Amino acid sequence: MNFRSTRHTDEPQGQATFGMANLRSQRTGLPFIVFISQRDGAQHDVRVKVSPNPKVRNAQMGSYALRPYRFVDGHRLSPGEERALEAWVEKNLDVLVRYWTGDIAYTEDALELLEAI
């Protein structure tokens, strides 16, 4: 089977795509949606995106780097929400990094390993 890449070179780096898995509040314990993904050619280190709802609107999405944890761009969470996201990231950093690098190949395997705060 021969697969073609669907990645467009003119897409903004770090943009939310179909390759991102959205995690609902019940899975994370956070009051917003967290999007995780595999690296897929990104030029930056592991990141997560956040949004108030699962319908992706770029103006409402924020991006956070994980190593070290910091806000990168987009819509910024409140200070309390940022602390909660940081606690969730710390609790799940190993899984998030292994999923990003492809050491965890399947989304459902990553989901089984992630823990809520």
Buried (B, 14 or more C-beta within 10 A) or exposed (E): EEEEEEEEEEEEEBBBBEEBBBBEEEBBEBEBBBBBBBBEEBEEEBBBBBBBEEEBEEEBBBBBBBEEBEBBBBBBBEEEBBEBBBBBBEBBBEBBBBBBEEEBEEBEEBBEEBEEB
